Amino acid sequence: MQTIQIKYLPATNTKGARLKATCEAGSFIESRDYQLEVKEQALALAFKLANQKLDWKVKTFCQGHFNGCDYFNIIEFVK
């Protein structure tokens, strides 16, 4: 099982707002898509990290929220 944490990165002088998905195996940053709610984009970003970058086959998935992290996603995967 693996936890993917999603952090909201606010805009700076040189970059727009972004979301960063991080887990023990790697990370992925994506520009904020304002056509989606942050929660929806966070979930999609977690799937992108798991499926595209890490090539995990997701078996089960849940999403939540806690202090110090905008969103977290717990996944069970089959390699």
mmJSON file of the N, C-alpha and C atoms, coordinates in Angstrom:
{"data_MODEL":{"atom_site":{
"group_PDB":["ATOM","ATOM","ATOM","ATOM","ATOM","ATOM","ATOM","ATOM","ATOM","ATOM","ATOM","ATOM","ATOM","ATOM","ATOM","ATOM","ATOM","ATOM","ATOM","ATOM","ATOM","ATOM","ATOM","ATOM","ATOM","ATOM","ATOM","ATOM","ATOM","ATOM","ATOM","ATOM","ATOM","ATOM","ATOM","ATOM","ATOM","ATOM","ATOM","ATOM","ATOM","ATOM","ATOM","ATOM","ATOM","ATOM","ATOM","ATOM","ATOM","ATOM","ATOM","ATOM","ATOM","ATOM","ATOM","ATOM","ATOM","ATOM","ATOM","ATOM","ATOM","ATOM","ATOM","ATOM","ATOM","ATOM","ATOM","ATOM","ATOM","ATOM","ATOM","ATOM","ATOM","ATOM","ATOM","ATOM","ATOM","ATOM","ATOM","ATOM","ATOM","ATOM","ATOM","ATOM","ATOM","ATOM","ATOM","ATOM","ATOM","ATOM","ATOM","ATOM","ATOM","ATOM","ATOM","ATOM","ATOM","ATOM","ATOM","ATOM","ATOM","ATOM","ATOM","ATOM","ATOM","ATOM","ATOM","ATOM","ATOM","ATOM","ATOM","ATOM","ATOM","ATOM","ATOM","ATOM","ATOM","ATOM","ATOM","ATOM","ATOM","ATOM","ATOM","ATOM","ATOM","ATOM","ATOM","ATOM","ATOM","ATOM","ATOM","ATOM","ATOM","ATOM","ATOM","ATOM","ATOM","ATOM","ATOM","ATOM","ATOM","ATOM","ATOM","ATOM","ATOM","ATOM","ATOM","ATOM","ATOM","ATOM","ATOM","ATOM","ATOM","ATOM","ATOM","ATOM","ATOM","ATOM","ATOM","ATOM","ATOM","ATOM","ATOM","ATOM","ATOM","ATOM","ATOM","ATOM","ATOM","ATOM","ATOM","ATOM","ATOM","ATOM","ATOM","ATOM","ATOM","ATOM","ATOM","ATOM","ATOM","ATOM","ATOM","ATOM","ATOM","ATOM","ATOM","ATOM","ATOM","ATOM","ATOM","ATOM","ATOM","ATOM","ATOM","ATOM","ATOM","ATOM","ATOM","ATOM","ATOM","ATOM","ATOM","ATOM","ATOM","ATOM","ATOM","ATOM","ATOM","ATOM","ATOM","ATOM","ATOM","ATOM","ATOM","ATOM","ATOM","ATOM","ATOM","ATOM","ATOM","ATOM","ATOM","ATOM","ATOM","ATOM","ATOM","ATOM","ATOM","ATOM","ATOM","ATOM","ATOM","ATOM","ATOM","ATOM","ATOM"],
"id":[1,2,3,4,5,6,7,8,9,10,11,12,13,14,15,16,17,18,19,20,21,22,23,24,25,26,27,28,29,30,31,32,33,34,35,36,37,38,39,40,41,42,43,44,45,46,47,48,49,50,51,52,53,54,55,56,57,58,59,60,61,62,63,64,65,66,67,68,69,70,71,72,73,74,75,76,77,78,79,80,81,82,83,84,85,86,87,88,89,90,91,92,93,94,95,96,97,98,99,100,101,102,103,104,105,106,107,108,109,110,111,112,113,114,115,116,117,118,119,120,121,122,123,124,125,126,127,128,129,130,131,132,133,134,135,136,137,138,139,140,141,142,143,144,145,146,147,148,149,150,151,152,153,154,155,156,157,158,159,160,161,162,163,164,165,166,167,168,169,170,171,172,173,174,175,176,177,178,179,180,181,182,183,184,185,186,187,188,189,190,191,192,193,194,195,196,197,198,199,200,201,202,203,204,205,206,207,208,209,210,211,212,213,214,215,216,217,218,219,220,221,222,223,224,225,226,227,228,229,230,231,232,233,234,235,236,237],
"type_symbol":["N","C","C","N","C","C","N","C","C","N","C","C","N","C","C","N","C","C","N","C","C","N","C","C","N","C","C","N","C","C","N","C","C","N","C","C","N","C","C","N","C","C","N","C","C","N","C","C","N","C","C","N","C","C","N","C","C","N","C","C","N","C","C","N","C","C","N","C","C","N","C","C","N","C","C","N","C","C","N","C","C","N","C","C","N","C","C","N","C","C","N","C","C","N","C","C","N","C","C","N","C","C","N","C","C","N","C","C","N","C","C","N","C","C","N","C","C","N","C","C","N","C","C","N","C","C","N","C","C","N","C","C","N","C","C","N","C","C","N","C","C","N","C","C","N","C","C","N","C","C","N","C","C","N","C","C","N","C","C","N","C","C","N","C","C","N","C","C","N","C","C","N","C","C","N","C","C","N","C","C","N","C","C","N","C","C","N","C","C","N","C","C","N","C","C","N","C","C","N","C","C","N","C","C","N","C","C","N","C","C","N","C","C","N","C","C","N","C","C","N","C","C","N","C","C","N","C","C","N","C","C","N","C","C","N","C","C"],
"label_atom_id":["N","CA","C","N","CA","C","N","CA","C","N","CA","C","N","CA","C","N","CA","C","N","CA","C","N","CA","C","N","CA","C","N","CA","C","N","CA","C","N","CA","C","N","CA","C","N","CA","C","N","CA","C","N","CA","C","N","CA","C","N","CA","C","N","CA","C","N","CA","C","N","CA","C","N","CA","C","N","CA","C","N","CA","C","N","CA","C","N","CA","C","N","CA","C","N","CA","C","N","CA","C","N","CA","C","N","CA","C","N","CA","C","N","CA","C","N","CA","C","N","CA","C","N","CA","C","N","CA","C","N","CA","C","N","CA","C","N","CA","C","N","CA","C","N","CA","C","N","CA","C","N","CA","C","N","CA","C","N","CA","C","N","CA","C","N","CA","C","N","CA","C","N","CA","C","N","CA","C","N","CA","C","N","CA","C","N","CA","C","N","CA","C","N","CA","C","N","CA","C","N","CA","C","N","CA","C","N","CA","C","N","CA","C","N","CA","C","N","CA","C","N","CA","C","N","CA","C","N","CA","C","N","CA","C","N","CA","C","N","CA","C","N","CA","C","N","CA","C","N","CA","C","N","CA","C","N","CA","C","N","CA","C","N","CA","C","N","CA","C","N","CA","C","N","CA","C"],
"label_alt_id":[null,null,null,null,null,null,null,null,null,null,null,null,null,null,null,null,null,null,null,null,null,null,null,null,null,null,null,null,null,null,null,null,null,null,null,null,null,null,null,null,null,null,null,null,null,null,null,null,null,null,null,null,null,null,null,null,null,null,null,null,null,null,null,null,null,null,null,null,null,null,null,null,null,null,null,null,null,null,null,null,null,null,null,null,null,null,null,null,null,null,null,null,null,null,null,null,null,null,null,null,null,null,null,null,null,null,null,null,null,null,null,null,null,null,null,null,null,null,null,null,null,null,null,null,null,null,null,null,null,null,null,null,null,null,null,null,null,null,null,null,null,null,null,null,null,null,null,null,null,null,null,null,null,null,null,null,null,null,null,null,null,null,null,null,null,null,null,null,null,null,null,null,null,null,null,null,null,null,null,null,null,null,null,null,null,null,null,null,null,null,null,null,null,null,null,null,null,null,null,null,null,null,null,null,null,null,null,null,null,null,null,null,null,null,null,null,null,null,null,null,null,null,null,null,null,null,null,null,null,null,null,null,null,null,null,null,null],
"label_comp_id":["MET","MET","MET","GLN","GLN","GLN","THR","THR","THR","ILE","ILE","ILE","GLN","GLN","GLN","ILE","ILE","ILE","LYS","LYS","LYS","TYR","TYR","TYR","LEU","LEU","LEU","PRO","PRO","PRO","ALA","ALA","ALA","THR","THR","THR","ASN","ASN","ASN","THR","THR","THR","LYS","LYS","LYS","GLY","GLY","GLY","ALA","ALA","ALA","ARG","ARG","ARG","LEU","LEU","LEU","LYS","LYS","LYS","ALA","ALA","ALA","THR","THR","THR","CYS","CYS","CYS","GLU","GLU","GLU","ALA","ALA","ALA","GLY","GLY","GLY","SER","SER","SER","PHE","PHE","PHE","ILE","ILE","ILE","GLU","GLU","GLU","SER","SER","SER","ARG","ARG","ARG","ASP","ASP","ASP","TYR","TYR","TYR","GLN","GLN","GLN","LEU","LEU","LEU","GLU","GLU","GLU","VAL","VAL","VAL","LYS","LYS","LYS","GLU","GLU","GLU","GLN","GLN","GLN","ALA","ALA","ALA","LEU","LEU","LEU","ALA","ALA","ALA","LEU","LEU","LEU","ALA","ALA","ALA","PHE","PHE","PHE","LYS","LYS","LYS","LEU","LEU","LEU","ALA","ALA","ALA","ASN","ASN","ASN","GLN","GLN","GLN","LYS","LYS","LYS","LEU","LEU","LEU","ASP","ASP","ASP","TRP","TRP","TRP","LYS","LYS","LYS","VAL","VAL","VAL","LYS","LYS","LYS","THR","THR","THR","PHE","PHE","PHE","CYS","CYS","CYS","GLN","GLN","GLN","GLY","GLY","GLY","HIS","HIS","HIS","PHE","PHE","PHE","ASN","ASN","ASN","GLY","GLY","GLY","CYS","CYS","CYS","ASP","ASP","ASP","TYR","TYR","TYR","PHE","PHE","PHE","ASN","ASN","ASN","ILE","ILE","ILE","ILE","ILE","ILE","GLU","GLU","GLU","PHE","PHE","PHE","VAL","VAL","VAL","LYS","LYS","LYS"],
"label_asym_id":["A","A","A","A","A","A","A","A","A","A","A","A","A","A","A","A","A","A","A","A","A","A","A","A","A","A","A","A","A","A","A","A","A","A","A","A","A","A","A","A","A","A","A","A","A","A","A","A","A","A","A","A","A","A","A","A","A","A","A","A","A","A","A","A","A","A","A","A","A","A","A","A","A","A","A","A","A","A","A","A","A","A","A","A","A","A","A","A","A","A","A","A","A","A","A","A","A","A","A","A","A","A","A","A","A","A","A","A","A","A","A","A","A","A","A","A","A","A","A","A","A","A","A","A","A","A","A","A","A","A","A","A","A","A","A","A","A","A","A","A","A","A","A","A","A","A","A","A","A","A","A","A","A","A","A","A","A","A","A","A","A","A","A","A","A","A","A","A","A","A","A","A","A","A","A","A","A","A","A","A","A","A","A","A","A","A","A","A","A","A","A","A","A","A","A","A","A","A","A","A","A","A","A","A","A","A","A","A","A","A","A","A","A","A","A","A","A","A","A","A","A","A","A","A","A","A","A","A","A","A","A","A","A","A","A","A","A"],
"label_entity_id":["1","1","1","1","1","1","1","1","1","1","1","1","1","1","1","1","1","1","1","1","1","1","1","1","1","1","1","1","1","1","1","1","1","1","1","1","1","1","1","1","1","1","1","1","1","1","1","1","1","1","1","1","1","1","1","1","1","1","1","1","1","1","1","1","1","1","1","1","1","1","1","1","1","1","1","1","1","1","1","1","1","1","1","1","1","1","1","1","1","1","1","1","1","1","1","1","1","1","1","1","1","1","1","1","1","1","1","1","1","1","1","1","1","1","1","1","1","1","1","1","1","1","1","1","1","1","1","1","1","1","1","1","1","1","1","1","1","1","1","1","1","1","1","1","1","1","1","1","1","1","1","1","1","1","1","1","1","1","1","1","1","1","1","1","1","1","1","1","1","1","1","1","1","1","1","1","1","1","1","1","1","1","1","1","1","1","1","1","1","1","1","1","1","1","1","1","1","1","1","1","1","1","1","1","1","1","1","1","1","1","1","1","1","1","1","1","1","1","1","1","1","1","1","1","1","1","1","1","1","1","1","1","1","1","1","1","1"],
"label_seq_id":[1,1,1,2,2,2,3,3,3,4,4,4,5,5,5,6,6,6,7,7,7,8,8,8,9,9,9,10,10,10,11,11,11,12,12,12,13,13,13,14,14,14,15,15,15,16,16,16,17,17,17,18,18,18,19,19,19,20,20,20,21,21,21,22,22,22,23,23,23,24,24,24,25,25,25,26,26,26,27,27,27,28,28,28,29,29,29,30,30,30,31,31,31,32,32,32,33,33,33,34,34,34,35,35,35,36,36,36,37,37,37,38,38,38,39,39,39,40,40,40,41,41,41,42,42,42,43,43,43,44,44,44,45,45,45,46,46,46,47,47,47,48,48,48,49,49,49,50,50,50,51,51,51,52,52,52,53,53,53,54,54,54,55,55,55,56,56,56,57,57,57,58,58,58,59,59,59,60,60,60,61,61,61,62,62,62,63,63,63,64,64,64,65,65,65,66,66,66,67,67,67,68,68,68,69,69,69,70,70,70,71,71,71,72,72,72,73,73,73,74,74,74,75,75,75,76,76,76,77,77,77,78,78,78,79,79,79],
"pdbx_PDB_ins_code":[null,null,null,null,null,null,null,null,null,null,null,null,null,null,null,null,null,null,null,null,null,null,null,null,null,null,null,null,null,null,null,null,null,null,null,null,null,null,null,null,null,null,null,null,null,null,null,null,null,null,null,null,null,null,null,null,null,null,null,null,null,null,null,null,null,null,null,null,null,null,null,null,null,null,null,null,null,null,null,null,null,null,null,null,null,null,null,null,null,null,null,null,null,null,null,null,null,null,null,null,null,null,null,null,null,null,null,null,null,null,null,null,null,null,null,null,null,null,null,null,null,null,null,null,null,null,null,null,null,null,null,null,null,null,null,null,null,null,null,null,null,null,null,null,null,null,null,null,null,null,null,null,null,null,null,null,null,null,null,null,null,null,null,null,null,null,null,null,null,null,null,null,null,null,null,null,null,null,null,null,null,null,null,null,null,null,null,null,null,null,null,null,null,null,null,null,null,null,null,null,null,null,null,null,null,null,null,null,null,null,null,null,null,null,null,null,null,null,null,null,null,null,null,null,null,null,null,null,null,null,null,null,null,null,null,null,null],
"Cartn_x":[0.845,0.0,0.898,0.438,1.212,0.3,0.849,0.108,0.659,-0.225,0.159,-0.38,0.517,0.11,0.034,-1.011,-1.202,-1.106,-0.191,-0.042,-0.397,-1.1,-1.406,-0.237,0.357,1.461,0.929,0.876,0.314,1.177,0.588,1.296,2.449,3.502,4.653,4.765,5.833,6.055,6.316,6.794,7.167,6.331,5.592,4.81,3.391,2.452,1.067,0.883,-0.316,-0.625,-0.46,-0.012,0.234,-0.208,-0.328,-0.547,0.63,1.103,2.225,1.803,1.931,1.653,2.991,3.082,4.331,4.064,4.929,4.912,6.356,6.553,7.895,8.619,7.888,8.485,8.726,8.219,8.431,7.414,7.469,6.532,6.182,5.143,4.63,3.987,4.314,3.738,2.926,1.762,0.873,0.309,0.174,-0.444,-1.891,-2.374,-3.756,-4.712,-5.685,-6.732,-7.974,-8.292,-9.394,-10.775,-10.826,-12.108,-12.551,-11.654,-11.954,-11.887,-12.621,-12.458,-11.078,-10.467,-9.141,-9.18,-10.245,-10.368,-10.394,-11.115,-11.175,-9.813,-9.122,-7.809,-6.803,-6.903,-6.007,-6.163,-7.393,-7.646,-7.096,-7.345,-6.832,-5.306,-4.687,-3.228,-2.64,-3.29,-2.825,-2.869,-3.945,-4.032,-2.953,-2.684,-1.631,-0.276,0.025,1.296,1.391,0.335,0.341,0.397,-0.432,-0.553,0.477,0.725,1.597,3.072,3.395,4.803,5.377,4.592,5.104,4.667,3.742,3.24,2.674,1.915,1.242,-0.142,-0.603,-1.97,-2.786,-3.634,-4.376,-5.48,-5.515,-6.523,-7.638,-7.296,-8.281,-7.736,-8.636,-8.239,-9.18,-8.662,-9.509,-8.817,-9.576,-9.036,-9.505,-8.648,-9.007,-8.267,-8.337,-7.78,-7.312,-6.098,-5.63,-4.65,-4.289,-3.372,-2.023,-1.469,-0.146,-0.14,-1.275,-1.375,-2.752,-2.795,-4.082,-4.993,-4.457,-5.209,-4.241,-4.761,-3.961,-4.792,-4.097,-4.741,-4.035,-4.788,-4.203,-4.581,-3.571,-3.848,-3.249,-3.92,-3.381,-3.164,-1.985,-1.666,-1.045,-1.095,-0.459,0.582,1.829,2.901,2.908],
"Cartn_y":[-1.163,0.0,1.236,2.29,3.519,4.725,5.777,7.021,8.061,8.728,9.829,11.104,12.047,13.321,14.368,15.175,16.25,17.582,18.428,19.766,20.807,21.835,22.978,23.946,24.294,25.245,26.554,27.613,28.88,29.509,30.416,31.118,31.938,32.059,32.894,33.999,34.774,35.815,35.238,33.995,33.408,32.2,31.593,30.388,30.531,29.919,29.893,28.866,28.783,27.805,26.398,25.489,24.112,23.152,21.896,20.818,19.861,19.357,18.419,17.131,16.031,14.706,14.082,13.576,13.007,11.68,10.721,9.458,8.984,7.89,7.37,7.082,6.701,6.296,7.449,8.644,9.762,10.874,11.856,12.979,13.467,14.304,14.81,16.159,17.184,18.519,18.862,19.471,19.835,21.232,22.031,23.355,23.21,24.178,24.183,24.319,23.414,23.435,24.038,25.284,25.989,25.538,24.643,24.081,22.958,22.506,21.442,21.989,21.364,21.645,21.107,21.696,21.247,19.772,19.355,17.951,17.012,17.408,16.577,16.492,17.635,17.629,16.842,16.93,16.183,14.678,14.219,12.797,12.374,13.18,12.867,12.856,13.774,13.844,12.62,12.158,10.95,9.749,9.636,8.557,8.704,9.925,10.138,9.692,10.057,9.651,8.133,7.503,6.046,5.315,5.731,4.989,5.363,6.648,7.07,7.081,7.732,7.889,6.634,5.983,4.842,3.497,3.512,2.29,1.281,1.789,0.924,0.584,-0.588,-0.998,-0.85,0.176,0.497,-0.529,-1.054,-2.029,-1.354,-0.627,0.118,1.519,2.451,3.849,4.564,5.435,6.314,7.66,8.716,10.065,10.687,11.515,12.195,13.512,14.082,15.41,15.442,15.962,16.114,17.264,17.651,18.773,18.563,19.632,19.574,19.059,18.601,18.083,18.461,19.006,19.411,18.207,17.151,15.905,14.746,13.61,12.401,11.326,10.416,9.325,8.041,7.063,5.765,4.784,4.139,3.202,1.848,0.837,-0.514,-0.857,-1.351,-1.562,-2.94,-3.368,-4.6,-4.191,-4.548,-4.193,-5.114],
"Cartn_z":[0.0,0.0,0.0,-0.598,-0.754,-0.507,0.082,0.274,-0.685,-1.405,-2.281,-1.653,-1.359,-0.777,-1.875,-1.829,-2.806,-2.074,-2.51,-1.924,-2.972,-2.543,-3.396,-3.304,-4.435,-4.483,-5.059,-4.256,-4.737,-5.824,-6.556,-7.633,-7.052,-7.845,-7.492,-8.541,-8.489,-9.494,-10.878,-10.948,-12.235,-12.648,-11.712,-12.032,-11.516,-12.23,-11.783,-10.669,-10.122,-9.075,-9.635,-8.775,-9.18,-8.09,-8.438,-7.48,-7.598,-6.454,-6.454,-5.768,-6.483,-5.936,-5.544,-4.316,-3.821,-3.127,-3.374,-2.643,-2.515,-1.84,-1.624,-2.945,-3.963,-5.239,-6.213,-5.938,-6.85,-6.663,-7.551,-7.474,-8.875,-8.939,-10.208,-9.926,-10.714,-10.545,-11.786,-11.569,-12.666,-12.401,-13.449,-13.322,-12.874,-12.121,-11.634,-12.805,-12.879,-13.899,-13.255,-13.587,-12.937,-13.428,-14.397,-14.826,-13.886,-13.024,-12.065,-10.65,-9.745,-8.315,-7.921,-6.902,-6.471,-6.079,-5.386,-4.972,-6.178,-7.233,-8.438,-9.119,-9.202,-9.839,-8.999,-7.673,-6.795,-7.015,-7.128,-7.366,-8.724,-9.76,-11.097,-11.113,-10.384,-10.332,-9.632,-8.585,-7.9,-8.843,-9.62,-10.606,-11.676,-12.118,-13.117,-12.583,-11.342,-10.747,-10.679,-10.187,-10.028,-11.366,-12.31,-13.574,-14.622,-14.828,-15.922,-15.532,-14.44,-14.082,-13.434,-12.568,-11.813,-12.377,-13.328,-13.975,-12.973,-11.984,-11.031,-11.561,-11.277,-11.597,-10.315,-10.263,-9.046,-8.805,-7.571,-7.178,-6.372,-5.319,-4.522,-4.268,-3.976,-3.851,-2.91,-2.042,-1.24,-1.089,-0.833,-0.723,0.58,1.179,2.413,2.541,3.738,4.0,5.45,5.694,7.068,7.167,8.403,8.638,7.959,7.406,6.795,5.368,4.898,3.535,3.01,1.824,1.273,1.047,0.431,0.229,0.331,0.731,0.657,-0.012,-0.652,-1.371,-0.966,-0.561,-0.205,-1.294,-1.846,-2.923,-2.623,-3.063,-3.046,-4.514,-4.812,-6.214,-6.44,-7.682,-8.122,-9.142,-8.91,-9.861,-11.047],
"occupancy":[1.0,1.0,1.0,1.0,1.0,1.0,1.0,1.0,1.0,1.0,1.0,1.0,1.0,1.0,1.0,1.0,1.0,1.0,1.0,1.0,1.0,1.0,1.0,1.0,1.0,1.0,1.0,1.0,1.0,1.0,1.0,1.0,1.0,1.0,1.0,1.0,1.0,1.0,1.0,1.0,1.0,1.0,1.0,1.0,1.0,1.0,1.0,1.0,1.0,1.0,1.0,1.0,1.0,1.0,1.0,1.0,1.0,1.0,1.0,1.0,1.0,1.0,1.0,1.0,1.0,1.0,1.0,1.0,1.0,1.0,1.0,1.0,1.0,1.0,1.0,1.0,1.0,1.0,1.0,1.0,1.0,1.0,1.0,1.0,1.0,1.0,1.0,1.0,1.0,1.0,1.0,1.0,1.0,1.0,1.0,1.0,1.0,1.0,1.0,1.0,1.0,1.0,1.0,1.0,1.0,1.0,1.0,1.0,1.0,1.0,1.0,1.0,1.0,1.0,1.0,1.0,1.0,1.0,1.0,1.0,1.0,1.0,1.0,1.0,1.0,1.0,1.0,1.0,1.0,1.0,1.0,1.0,1.0,1.0,1.0,1.0,1.0,1.0,1.0,1.0,1.0,1.0,1.0,1.0,1.0,1.0,1.0,1.0,1.0,1.0,1.0,1.0,1.0,1.0,1.0,1.0,1.0,1.0,1.0,1.0,1.0,1.0,1.0,1.0,1.0,1.0,1.0,1.0,1.0,1.0,1.0,1.0,1.0,1.0,1.0,1.0,1.0,1.0,1.0,1.0,1.0,1.0,1.0,1.0,1.0,1.0,1.0,1.0,1.0,1.0,1.0,1.0,1.0,1.0,1.0,1.0,1.0,1.0,1.0,1.0,1.0,1.0,1.0,1.0,1.0,1.0,1.0,1.0,1.0,1.0,1.0,1.0,1.0,1.0,1.0,1.0,1.0,1.0,1.0,1.0,1.0,1.0,1.0,1.0,1.0,1.0,1.0,1.0,1.0,1.0,1.0,1.0,1.0,1.0,1.0,1.0,1.0],
"B_iso_or_equiv":[0.0,0.0,0.0,0.0,0.0,0.0,0.0,0.0,0.0,0.0,0.0,0.0,0.0,0.0,0.0,0.0,0.0,0.0,0.0,0.0,0.0,0.0,0.0,0.0,0.0,0.0,0.0,0.0,0.0,0.0,0.0,0.0,0.0,0.0,0.0,0.0,0.0,0.0,0.0,0.0,0.0,0.0,0.0,0.0,0.0,0.0,0.0,0.0,0.0,0.0,0.0,0.0,0.0,0.0,0.0,0.0,0.0,0.0,0.0,0.0,0.0,0.0,0.0,0.0,0.0,0.0,0.0,0.0,0.0,0.0,0.0,0.0,0.0,0.0,0.0,0.0,0.0,0.0,0.0,0.0,0.0,0.0,0.0,0.0,0.0,0.0,0.0,0.0,0.0,0.0,0.0,0.0,0.0,0.0,0.0,0.0,0.0,0.0,0.0,0.0,0.0,0.0,0.0,0.0,0.0,0.0,0.0,0.0,0.0,0.0,0.0,0.0,0.0,0.0,0.0,0.0,0.0,0.0,0.0,0.0,0.0,0.0,0.0,0.0,0.0,0.0,0.0,0.0,0.0,0.0,0.0,0.0,0.0,0.0,0.0,0.0,0.0,0.0,0.0,0.0,0.0,0.0,0.0,0.0,0.0,0.0,0.0,0.0,0.0,0.0,0.0,0.0,0.0,0.0,0.0,0.0,0.0,0.0,0.0,0.0,0.0,0.0,0.0,0.0,0.0,0.0,0.0,0.0,0.0,0.0,0.0,0.0,0.0,0.0,0.0,0.0,0.0,0.0,0.0,0.0,0.0,0.0,0.0,0.0,0.0,0.0,0.0,0.0,0.0,0.0,0.0,0.0,0.0,0.0,0.0,0.0,0.0,0.0,0.0,0.0,0.0,0.0,0.0,0.0,0.0,0.0,0.0,0.0,0.0,0.0,0.0,0.0,0.0,0.0,0.0,0.0,0.0,0.0,0.0,0.0,0.0,0.0,0.0,0.0,0.0,0.0,0.0,0.0,0.0,0.0,0.0,0.0,0.0,0.0,0.0,0.0,0.0],
"pdbx_formal_charge":[null,null,null,null,null,null,null,null,null,null,null,null,null,null,null,null,null,null,null,null,null,null,null,null,null,null,null,null,null,null,null,null,null,null,null,null,null,null,null,null,null,null,null,null,null,null,null,null,null,null,null,null,null,null,null,null,null,null,null,null,null,null,null,null,null,null,null,null,null,null,null,null,null,null,null,null,null,null,null,null,null,null,null,null,null,null,null,null,null,null,null,null,null,null,null,null,null,null,null,null,null,null,null,null,null,null,null,null,null,null,null,null,null,null,null,null,null,null,null,null,null,null,null,null,null,null,null,null,null,null,null,null,null,null,null,null,null,null,null,null,null,null,null,null,null,null,null,null,null,null,null,null,null,null,null,null,null,null,null,null,null,null,null,null,null,null,null,null,null,null,null,null,null,null,null,null,null,null,null,null,null,null,null,null,null,null,null,null,null,null,null,null,null,null,null,null,null,null,null,null,null,null,null,null,null,null,null,null,null,null,null,null,null,null,null,null,null,null,null,null,null,null,null,null,null,null,null,null,null,null,null,null,null,null,null,null,null],
"auth_seq_id":[1,1,1,2,2,2,3,3,3,4,4,4,5,5,5,6,6,6,7,7,7,8,8,8,9,9,9,10,10,10,11,11,11,12,12,12,13,13,13,14,14,14,15,15,15,16,16,16,17,17,17,18,18,18,19,19,19,20,20,20,21,21,21,22,22,22,23,23,23,24,24,24,25,25,25,26,26,26,27,27,27,28,28,28,29,29,29,30,30,30,31,31,31,32,32,32,33,33,33,34,34,34,35,35,35,36,36,36,37,37,37,38,38,38,39,39,39,40,40,40,41,41,41,42,42,42,43,43,43,44,44,44,45,45,45,46,46,46,47,47,47,48,48,48,49,49,49,50,50,50,51,51,51,52,52,52,53,53,53,54,54,54,55,55,55,56,56,56,57,57,57,58,58,58,59,59,59,60,60,60,61,61,61,62,62,62,63,63,63,64,64,64,65,65,65,66,66,66,67,67,67,68,68,68,69,69,69,70,70,70,71,71,71,72,72,72,73,73,73,74,74,74,75,75,75,76,76,76,77,77,77,78,78,78,79,79,79],
"auth_comp_id":["MET","MET","MET","GLN","GLN","GLN","THR","THR","THR","ILE","ILE","ILE","GLN","GLN","GLN","ILE","ILE","ILE","LYS","LYS","LYS","TYR","TYR","TYR","LEU","LEU","LEU","PRO","PRO","PRO","ALA","ALA","ALA","THR","THR","THR","ASN","ASN","ASN","THR","THR","THR","LYS","LYS","LYS","GLY","GLY","GLY","ALA","ALA","ALA","ARG","ARG","ARG","LEU","LEU","LEU","LYS","LYS","LYS","ALA","ALA","ALA","THR","THR","THR","CYS","CYS","CYS","GLU","GLU","GLU","ALA","ALA","ALA","GLY","GLY","GLY","SER","SER","SER","PHE","PHE","PHE","ILE","ILE","ILE","GLU","GLU","GLU","SER","SER","SER","ARG","ARG","ARG","ASP","ASP","ASP","TYR","TYR","TYR","GLN","GLN","GLN","LEU","LEU","LEU","GLU","GLU","GLU","VAL","VAL","VAL","LYS","LYS","LYS","GLU","GLU","GLU","GLN","GLN","GLN","ALA","ALA","ALA","LEU","LEU","LEU","ALA","ALA","ALA","LEU","LEU","LEU","ALA","ALA","ALA","PHE","PHE","PHE","LYS","LYS","LYS","LEU","LEU","LEU","ALA","ALA","ALA","ASN","ASN","ASN","GLN","GLN","GLN","LYS","LYS","LYS","LEU","LEU","LEU","ASP","ASP","ASP","TRP","TRP","TRP","LYS","LYS","LYS","VAL","VAL","VAL","LYS","LYS","LYS","THR","THR","THR","PHE","PHE","PHE","CYS","CYS","CYS","GLN","GLN","GLN","GLY","GLY","GLY","HIS","HIS","HIS","PHE","PHE","PHE","ASN","ASN","ASN","GLY","GLY","GLY","CYS","CYS","CYS","ASP","ASP","ASP","TYR","TYR","TYR","PHE","PHE","PHE","ASN","ASN","ASN","ILE","ILE","ILE","ILE","ILE","ILE","GLU","GLU","GLU","PHE","PHE","PHE","VAL","VAL","VAL","LYS","LYS","LYS"],
"auth_asym_id":["A","A","A","A","A","A","A","A","A","A","A","A","A","A","A","A","A","A","A","A","A","A","A","A","A","A","A","A","A","A","A","A","A","A","A","A","A","A","A","A","A","A","A","A","A","A","A","A","A","A","A","A","A","A","A","A","A","A","A","A","A","A","A","A","A","A","A","A","A","A","A","A","A","A","A","A","A","A","A","A","A","A","A","A","A","A","A","A","A","A","A","A","A","A","A","A","A","A","A","A","A","A","A","A","A","A","A","A","A","A","A","A","A","A","A","A","A","A","A","A","A","A","A","A","A","A","A","A","A","A","A","A","A","A","A","A","A","A","A","A","A","A","A","A","A","A","A","A","A","A","A","A","A","A","A","A","A","A","A","A","A","A","A","A","A","A","A","A","A","A","A","A","A","A","A","A","A","A","A","A","A","A","A","A","A","A","A","A","A","A","A","A","A","A","A","A","A","A","A","A","A","A","A","A","A","A","A","A","A","A","A","A","A","A","A","A","A","A","A","A","A","A","A","A","A","A","A","A","A","A","A","A","A","A","A","A","A"],
"auth_atom_id":["N","CA","C","N","CA","C","N","CA","C","N","CA","C","N","CA","C","N","CA","C","N","CA","C","N","CA","C","N","CA","C","N","CA","C","N","CA","C","N","CA","C","N","CA","C","N","CA","C","N","CA","C","N","CA","C","N","CA","C","N","CA","C","N","CA","C","N","CA","C","N","CA","C","N","CA","C","N","CA","C","N","CA","C","N","CA","C","N","CA","C","N","CA","C","N","CA","C","N","CA","C","N","CA","C","N","CA","C","N","CA","C","N","CA","C","N","CA","C","N","CA","C","N","CA","C","N","CA","C","N","CA","C","N","CA","C","N","CA","C","N","CA","C","N","CA","C","N","CA","C","N","CA","C","N","CA","C","N","CA","C","N","CA","C","N","CA","C","N","CA","C","N","CA","C","N","CA","C","N","CA","C","N","CA","C","N","CA","C","N","CA","C","N","CA","C","N","CA","C","N","CA","C","N","CA","C","N","CA","C","N","CA","C","N","CA","C","N","CA","C","N","CA","C","N","CA","C","N","CA","C","N","CA","C","N","CA","C","N","CA","C","N","CA","C","N","CA","C","N","CA","C","N","CA","C","N","CA","C","N","CA","C","N","CA","C","N","CA","C","N","CA","C","N","CA","C"],
"pdbx_PDB_model_num":[1,1,1,1,1,1,1,1,1,1,1,1,1,1,1,1,1,1,1,1,1,1,1,1,1,1,1,1,1,1,1,1,1,1,1,1,1,1,1,1,1,1,1,1,1,1,1,1,1,1,1,1,1,1,1,1,1,1,1,1,1,1,1,1,1,1,1,1,1,1,1,1,1,1,1,1,1,1,1,1,1,1,1,1,1,1,1,1,1,1,1,1,1,1,1,1,1,1,1,1,1,1,1,1,1,1,1,1,1,1,1,1,1,1,1,1,1,1,1,1,1,1,1,1,1,1,1,1,1,1,1,1,1,1,1,1,1,1,1,1,1,1,1,1,1,1,1,1,1,1,1,1,1,1,1,1,1,1,1,1,1,1,1,1,1,1,1,1,1,1,1,1,1,1,1,1,1,1,1,1,1,1,1,1,1,1,1,1,1,1,1,1,1,1,1,1,1,1,1,1,1,1,1,1,1,1,1,1,1,1,1,1,1,1,1,1,1,1,1,1,1,1,1,1,1,1,1,1,1,1,1,1,1,1,1,1,1]
}}}
